[in-house]
Amino acid sequence: MPWCEPCAKYFAPSALTTSGDCPSCGSHALVTGNTNKVTAKNLDLKALAASGGQGAEKIPWHFKLLVVLLVIYLGWRIVSLFL
């Protein structure tokens, strides 16, 4: 994201002038962060599949709890049909 130090603001790349300057004060906006974008040319799907899901996030405990409670509730609704 482009950052203007004098204005202390982040800008969308499309909000900057054609030369990359801040639209408010006119100083050059610095590009911060990771500028490497994932595109179809540099994405290696075989390497991602071979990693075996390393780096993937675990399922949160509260989602598991929600699924268990949903199963219990639906089970009770099925039982209550026959009572």
C-alpha positions as CSV (number, residue, x, y, z in Angstrom):
1,M,0.0,0.0,0.0
2,P,1.3,3.4,-0.9
3,W,2.1,5.5,2.2
4,C,2.4,9.3,2.4
5,E,4.6,10.3,5.3
6,P,3.7,14.0,5.5
7,C,-0.1,13.2,5.4
8,A,0.3,10.0,7.5
9,K,-2.2,8.2,5.3
10,Y,-2.4,5.1,3.2
11,F,-3.7,5.5,-0.3
12,A,-5.1,3.1,-2.9
13,P,-2.8,2.8,-5.8
14,S,-5.4,4.3,-8.1
15,A,-5.8,7.3,-5.9
16,L,-2.2,8.5,-6.5
17,T,-1.2,10.7,-9.4
18,T,0.3,9.1,-12.5
19,S,3.8,9.7,-11.2
20,G,3.0,8.1,-7.9
21,D,2.7,11.3,-5.9
22,C,0.2,12.0,-3.0
23,P,-2.9,13.8,-4.3
24,S,-3.1,15.9,-1.1
25,C,0.4,17.2,-0.6
26,G,2.2,16.2,-3.8
27,S,5.1,14.4,-2.1
28,H,6.2,10.9,-3.4
29,A,4.2,8.1,-1.7
30,L,6.3,5.2,-0.6
31,V,5.2,1.7,-1.3
32,T,5.3,-0.4,1.8
33,G,4.8,-4.1,2.5
34,N,5.1,-7.1,0.3
35,T,4.9,-5.9,-3.4
36,N,5.1,-9.5,-4.7
37,K,1.7,-10.2,-6.1
38,V,0.4,-13.7,-6.8
39,T,-0.4,-14.1,-10.4
40,A,-1.1,-17.0,-12.7
41,K,2.5,-16.9,-14.0
42,N,4.2,-17.2,-10.6
43,L,1.7,-19.5,-8.8
44,D,2.9,-23.1,-8.6
45,L,0.0,-25.4,-7.8
46,K,2.1,-28.5,-7.8
47,A,4.3,-27.1,-5.1
48,L,1.2,-26.1,-3.1
49,A,-0.3,-29.6,-3.4
50,A,3.0,-31.2,-2.5
51,S,3.3,-29.2,0.7
52,G,0.5,-31.3,2.3
53,G,-1.3,-28.4,3.8
54,Q,1.6,-27.1,5.8
55,G,0.9,-23.6,6.9
56,A,-2.9,-24.2,6.8
57,E,-4.8,-22.9,9.7
58,K,-6.5,-25.3,12.1
59,I,-10.3,-25.3,12.5
60,P,-11.3,-23.1,15.4
61,W,-12.6,-24.8,18.5
62,H,-15.8,-22.8,18.5
63,F,-16.7,-23.9,15.0
64,K,-16.3,-27.5,16.1
65,L,-18.5,-26.8,19.1
66,L,-21.1,-25.3,16.8
67,V,-21.1,-28.3,14.6
68,V,-21.5,-30.7,17.6
69,L,-24.4,-28.6,18.9
70,L,-26.1,-28.5,15.5
71,V,-25.9,-32.3,15.3
72,I,-27.4,-32.7,18.8
73,Y,-30.1,-30.3,18.0
74,L,-31.0,-31.9,14.7
75,G,-30.9,-35.4,16.3
76,W,-33.3,-34.2,19.0
77,R,-35.7,-32.8,16.3
78,I,-35.7,-36.2,14.6
79,V,-36.4,-38.0,17.9
80,S,-39.2,-35.5,18.7
81,L,-41.0,-36.4,15.5
82,F,-41.6,-39.9,16.8
83,L,-42.5,-39.0,20.4
